[in-house]
Amino acid sequence: MHRTLKRILRVLCLEAIPDWEKILPQALFALRTVIHDSTGFSPAELVHRKNLWTHVMLLYEKLTEEERVESSVGDYVFELINRMKRCQELAILHMEDAKQKQKLWYDRRTVKRQFQLGELVLVIAPSRPNKLSVQWVGPGEIVQQLSETNYVVKFPEKDKTHVYHVNMLKPYHQREENINLLCINPLNHDEEEDLPSLELENDRSGWSKIISDVQLNSKLSQIQRGQLKELLYEYSNLFSNIPGCTDLAEHDIELESERAIVLLSLIGKEARPCIDYRRLNKVTRTQFFPLRNIEELLEKVSAAKYISILDLTRGNCEDFAVPYLDDIAIFSLAWDDHLKHLKDVFDRLCSAKLHIKPSKCQFAQAYVKYLGHLVGQGLRTPGELKVQVIKDFPIPTNKTQVRAFLGLSGYYRRYIPEFSVIAAPLTDLLKGRNLKSTVDWNSSCQNAFEELKTRLSKNPVLYSPDFTKPFIIQCDASDLRIGVVLSQVCENEEHPIMFLSKKLSLAEQKYSTTEKECAAIIFALQKLKCYLDGHQKFVIQTDHNPLVWSSAPKCPGGPPIDRDPFNAIPGIVTSDINCIHYDNPKKNKLWGPRGHAPTVEFS
């Protein structure tokens, strides 16, 4: 009721700004004559047994000319009492139904919370400096549970215990007390002092240690292995586990607070310093230097015959080398070119005073694991470790876990035809405002969950694009989805480069068949613009003639046809379009109702 009064006052202040207080009686009179949703009666009916006479009711009685039946005082009083009792009973029933509905809608977003005896919690309480604000205080200890929602909390600095509702509590997570190393020295603001440093073991142990750590391609000839070892021996001073110190870039970090640095030891790895960067991230401009596009890096590296991976200790840009953070991939089609490229990169690292970790380097490999993929020899496939993680992923129970699985499997969506259609039951689970609520897992969700795992477990393979050959775009549309395949012909055999798919919106589902096919072409050209723009010619294969329909003249006197959304197809790319119409969709070998990417054995 208070919320309704506030809304009425807000409207009155806007509608009658000069003298809004003068019409308050009329507003309250109207409010008392409106039927309440919870009770089913107006406030006046519950108090006086009948509603007040409004202007509308007076006009209605005058038009209908209803005659009032007069009765004695006793009969009127008894009738009034009986009606008020009946109204009260009906109001209670309506209120109970309304409460059940309100509880049902409220419980959809609630999560059952429970604390154990002895658990540490924080309590929300009014702030001492400002009584109008609240803050979390504590921690306190749970000493007793009175009911499902009430707990008795004991604070160390207080003698008495207090009862709190579960909505006023949240768990307190205590930091681990085990500290590997903590450097605390008296700070002198007048003079700059050097912080104590850890002496790392110098791994420049010699040529034999470097050769035993790095990975060389076992299929290289004796001459090639000798040339590669000679090059590595020439730059053996680059290989070390001690971080290098470059003077090519400088950056000053000014801190307003002092936070201790804690060194944590990882299993099988060296100690790493850990700092709480959350406050620093809040005031840091994100993606000032954005990372390279992963898809572009994979296509460049996978097309090479010889690939070397360098890992800097603790990114170098050329046409033959692509960095991603501290990893550098060097790729070449010829052996002599690969040696020149390695030498060029080594020279740049020497001038920058950077070091390479030998245990993470791979040289002249045919296939390498790069950014979660196995790439090389013009092919790429999902990495075994990531695929195993997807296969072992448990059945999601809430939206957070569903979102995690879709993000993990969606990284390889270009390997799976009709990915958006297969994952549609899972993406539908994410609808709604509550980001962490439980999900209604059914058979369709389970089938989609298992289907995505099965598709990735079959080791699908994609081919690297060759920009000297024409591209082939295969488009298909159905009632609910759009599918696209980008491919090329090599040695009289068509090879897929990527699979794209999209669910149609409710408005797009109302398109005609030709309009859906036209929308599929627009979707393909927009997504593949980076491949097609500037290319001499490419082919579009479809089982309809949407391009002919979009450019056909309107029939005079016929029904109006809106082709404006589809007339922009020639302007999306600058290349020439050659559209091939298939009467039978089965002629398309790479696309089917449930097509699969090809598989190739890597050796």
FENLIN-V565500 format. One record per run of one state. SS is the DSSP state (@ for helix, = for strand, . for the rest). FROM is the first residue (numbers start at 1). LEN is the number of residues. If there is no record, write none. Layout:
BEGIN
{{SS FROM LEN} {SS FROM LEN}}
END
This chain:
BEGIN
{{. 1 1} {@ 2 14} {. 16 4} {@ 20 13} {. 33 2} {= 35 1} {. 36 6} {= 42 1} {@ 43 6} {. 49 6} {@ 55 10} {. 65 8} {@ 73 35} {. 108 12} {= 120 7} {. 127 7} {= 134 12} {. 146 4} {= 150 5} {. 155 6} {= 161 5} {@ 166 3} {= 169 3} {. 172 10} {= 182 1} {. 183 24} {@ 207 7} {. 214 1} {= 215 2} {. 217 5} {@ 222 13} {. 235 1} {@ 236 3} {= 239 1} {. 240 22} {= 262 3} {. 265 7} {= 272 3} {. 275 3} {@ 278 5} {. 283 11} {@ 294 9} {. 303 3} {= 306 7} {. 313 5} {= 318 1} {. 319 2} {= 321 4} {. 325 2} {= 327 6} {. 333 2} {@ 335 18} {. 353 3} {= 356 1} {. 357 1} {@ 358 3} {. 361 1} {= 362 4} {. 366 2} {= 368 3} {. 371 2} {= 373 4} {. 377 2} {= 379 4} {. 383 1} {@ 384 8} {. 392 6} {= 398 1} {@ 399 12} {. 411 2} {@ 413 3} {. 416 3} {@ 419 4} {. 423 1} {@ 424 5} {. 429 9} {= 438 1} {. 439 4} {@ 443 15} {. 458 2} {= 460 4} {. 464 7} {= 471 7} {. 478 3} {= 481 10} {. 491 2} {= 493 11} {. 504 4} {@ 508 3} {. 511 2} {@ 513 15} {. 528 1} {@ 529 4} {. 533 4} {= 537 6} {. 543 3} {@ 546 6} {. 552 12} {@ 564 3} {. 567 2} {@ 569 4} {. 573 3} {= 576 6} {. 582 3} {@ 585 3} {. 588 11} {= 599 1} {. 600 4}}
END
